[in-house]
Every structure is written in structure tokens, then in C-alpha cells.
Amino acid sequence: MNHNAPLPLAHLTGNRPRVLTLAQLREHGVTASEAAERPWRQILPGVFLLHSGPATSEERLHAALLYAGRRGGGEVMITGSAALALYRFASAPPLLALSHIDVLVPGTRRLRSTGDVRIVRARTAPRPQEVTGLPVAPVARAVADAVAQLSDTGAVRRLLSEAVRSGHCEPAAIVRELTVARLLGRPHIVDAVESLLAEGRAMAEDRLYHLVRGYELPDPVWNADLRIPGGPHLGGVDAYWPEHAVAVEIDTRAPRQGEDEEWSECVRKRETLERLGVTVVHVTPRKLRDWPEQQAAVIRTALTAADDREPAAYLVVLPR
């Protein structure tokens, strides 16, 4: 084949990533032997870089997806640190600094990590997000896959904190992915998660405070412990209106190993309060962040309905 002959791939030159699989080259009339004669490089099995220079970050990403998806069998997507770099995480290394590109594939795929591509398997593949035109794992899943490769508590904490502070996802979503990945048995990850949950609760409490103020709800008793006079401690709530017998509790629970007992305790507390005539409104950090007006309306309705209910039992309200 004459190296100076016009390529049947001219429409792919220019600024676009010049990466194709052997099957795609054949569709353009280029055989394997002809591809070998060109000044191209096979950068992954069955994937060619259509120039002799080093691959750009974008070309590496495209090559990784082509390698993982070349035989079909489910959707593939970028995950891990590469995904976080695409999401523009300040705490994630830039694409140029990454030695590996993590690609999430269905668990049934028979595919090996090779070159700079690391294969990550998913029992149930999430729905990918489109970032710069590429399929990318949702942030919570990408964070879990990135954390799996880290051994430094500080680095893990920075990733988890940025995911929540930047509004990408809630702590519960991250903990859920870490649980599924069985990463909560690693002490340095557990330490980072405890810090994340504490920070997430503080942010949710701050949102609840601004919701009450911003939507002109009556002032509650904040962070209250409730007790029956001369009787047992009933538990704490985030806000309580004694004259209306309405309590608000922020639900920051996340599915973690060994928390069936904690969930049962939450249910028992709620049932006990409701038997005593207290209306318990549960809100989540995500609802406080994304739908504050709706949550304010729910609380206002509960306060207004207090006049139509039987009087609640008298409770002792103490600061928590």
C-alpha cells in the first residue's frame, strides 16, 4: 500500500480523536495488513491510533471505550479517577497524570485489563451520564471505583468531601456504592466515611435552618431530646414545635453493614412518638437541597393540621 495514497479515512482527520477498531477500519476498506503498513500504532488489542505520535487524553478515553465495547454485550462507561477528572474534580488527578483509565463493564463480560485500561465490573450497571460526549459513570459510582485504588485516608476524604460539597451527590449515595463494593471493611475508608457523614449531617441541618427561616415557618426548638415526664428517653429530633406536637427528623441513614438494628431503632422511635400524638416529618438531605419549597409546604401542613388532631401527650423537651 502506498503510504502517500489518500486515506479512505480523511473525514476522521483534524481535531477529532483518530482512534478506530480493526473492525471499523475494515468498514473503511482498510485490511489488517494495510493497517500494519501505515505509520499507526495498535495501542490496545484491536484498537489503532491513526497517527504515530503519542495519544492525547481524549484519544486514550476513546480507545479504552472502543476496547471495552468492541464485542458488544452491554453498555460500557468511563469510571474511577478518569471519570472524576471529566467531572472536573479538583481533588482528582488530571487525565494526563493517570496511568490507567478505568472502564466499567457488565459483570458478565469476559474482558481483561490490558495496557493502560483497567476493567471494573458491575453486577448491575448504572445509567451513564454524558460528559464531553462520553458515557461516564454517575459520580457516586465513580468515587467508589476511584477510592478502591487509594490507601491514603486524606485522599479518600478529599474525594468524598468534594463530591458532597460540590452538589454532585448525597453522602448516602456514596456509602451505598462503597457498601456494594465491600470497601467499608478498610479502616482508612471507614474513617473518611465517618467524616463524610458528619459533614453531610451538618450541611443538612444548615439547610433545614435556612428553610425554616426562608419560608417563614414558626421557630422550633432545635436539636431537641424528647422525654415522657418521669419516664424514658424517647430520642432526639432535629426540630420540634411543642405547641403543635410536630417533629422534623433529617434522615441521613445510609445502607451500611450491620445497621439493621439502627433502622429498627429509628422505626421504634417514630412509632412511639406517633402513638403519643406527635407528627414526625422525615426529610432527606437531597430533598432539603433540591426541593426546599416542597419540604416547607409539608412541614407547614403538619403544623396547620395540629388544630384538628387530638391533643398530644405532654413531653419534656430538652436541648440535645
Disulfide bonds with the S-S distance in Angstrom:
none
